[in-house]
Amino acid sequence: MKTEELRALPPEQLDLAYKETVKQLFHLRVQSATERLETPSEIRKVKKDIARIMTIKRERELKAAKEQAQAAGKQGA
């Protein structure tokens, strides 16, 4: 998936995409170990997809924490 598509997903679907991608990586590694993997570059692509998803999740966490801190700062002032 492209980054723009991932950013458009709600958190629940992003978690689901993460789980599916990790499962896909597992299957590719099994195929690699049994020498049935046709395209070894597929493992690299899936790893990059996992990294993209994790980055977007982290960005959302940081944004939520920042908004929460700003809201707490306004209440205390």
Secondary structure as the mmCIF struct_conf table of DSSP 4:
data_model
#
loop_
_struct_conf.conf_type_id
_struct_conf.id
_struct_conf.beg_label_comp_id
_struct_conf.beg_label_asym_id
_struct_conf.beg_label_seq_id
_struct_conf.end_label_comp_id
_struct_conf.end_label_asym_id
_struct_conf.end_label_seq_id
HELX_RH_AL_P HELX_RH_AL_P1 THR A 3 ALA A 8
BEND BEND1 LEU A 9 LEU A 9
HELX_RH_AL_P HELX_RH_AL_P2 PRO A 11 ALA A 33
TURN_TY1_P TURN_TY1_P1 THR A 34 GLU A 35
BEND BEND2 GLU A 38 GLU A 38
TURN_TY1_P TURN_TY1_P2 PRO A 40 PRO A 40
HELX_RH_AL_P HELX_RH_AL_P3 SER A 41 GLY A 76
#
